[in-house]
């Protein structure tokens, strides 16, 4: 399904299943594309609503870019309320 040859570049529906099952849908991928937040993709036509496909290495890179290291996160204290 998610091979490296051009013929096997998956559709948004396949990508949604690969990335997250119920948490990710083809519609959510479309939203991520439109807002510039999703993985890189190939548009197959010049039409802005034309079909798209994804490369596995782009999906893997996008997933890796979203990894969170809990040890690197720090709590930011809320500012104290003003007592004016």
C-alpha positions as CSV (number, residue, x, y, z in Angstrom):
1,X,0.0,0.0,0.0
2,X,2.7,2.5,0.9
3,X,5.5,1.4,-1.3
4,X,8.2,3.6,-2.9
5,X,7.3,3.3,-6.5
6,X,5.2,6.0,-8.1
7,X,2.3,3.6,-8.9
8,X,1.9,2.9,-5.2
9,X,1.7,6.5,-3.9
10,X,-1.3,6.3,-1.6
11,X,-4.5,8.3,-1.7
12,X,-5.7,10.5,1.2
13,X,-8.0,7.7,2.4
14,X,-5.0,5.3,2.6
15,X,-2.9,7.9,4.3
16,X,-5.5,8.6,6.9
17,X,-5.6,4.9,7.8
18,X,-1.8,4.8,7.9
19,X,-1.4,7.9,10.1
20,X,-4.1,7.4,12.7
21,X,-7.1,5.4,11.9
22,X,-10.1,7.0,13.5
23,X,-8.2,10.2,14.6
24,X,-7.2,11.0,11.0
25,X,-9.6,11.2,8.1
26,X,-9.2,12.2,4.4
27,X,-11.2,15.4,5.3
28,X,-8.8,16.2,8.1
29,X,-5.9,15.7,5.6
30,X,-7.6,18.1,3.2
31,X,-7.9,20.7,6.0
32,X,-4.2,20.2,6.9
33,X,-3.2,20.7,3.2
34,X,-5.3,23.9,3.0
35,X,-3.8,25.4,6.1
36,X,-0.2,24.3,5.2
37,X,0.1,22.0,8.3
38,X,0.0,18.6,6.7
39,X,2.6,16.4,5.0
40,X,4.1,17.2,1.6
41,X,1.9,15.9,-1.2
42,X,1.8,15.7,-5.0
43,X,-1.2,17.3,-6.8
44,X,-1.9,15.3,-10.0
45,X,-3.6,18.1,-11.9
46,X,-3.4,21.9,-12.1
47,X,-6.8,22.2,-10.5
48,X,-6.7,23.3,-6.9
49,X,-9.3,20.6,-6.1
50,X,-7.5,17.9,-8.1
51,X,-6.5,14.5,-6.7
52,X,-3.5,14.3,-4.5
53,X,-1.0,11.5,-3.6
54,X,1.6,11.2,-0.9
55,X,5.1,9.7,-0.7
56,X,5.9,7.5,2.2
57,X,9.1,9.4,3.1
58,X,7.1,12.6,3.3
59,X,4.5,11.0,5.6
60,X,7.3,9.6,7.8
61,X,9.1,13.0,7.9
62,X,5.8,14.8,8.8
63,X,5.2,12.3,11.6
64,X,8.7,12.7,12.9
65,X,8.4,16.5,12.9
66,X,5.4,16.1,15.2
67,X,7.1,14.1,17.9
68,X,7.1,15.6,21.3
69,X,9.9,15.0,23.8
70,X,8.2,15.4,27.2
71,X,11.6,15.9,29.0
72,X,12.2,18.9,26.8
73,X,8.9,20.6,27.6
74,X,8.8,22.9,30.5
75,X,5.9,24.4,32.4
76,X,5.5,28.1,31.9
77,X,4.0,29.7,35.1
78,X,1.0,31.8,34.6
79,X,1.4,35.5,35.4
80,X,0.1,36.6,38.8
81,X,-3.1,38.6,38.7
82,X,-2.7,42.2,39.2
83,X,-4.3,43.5,42.4
84,X,-5.0,47.0,41.3
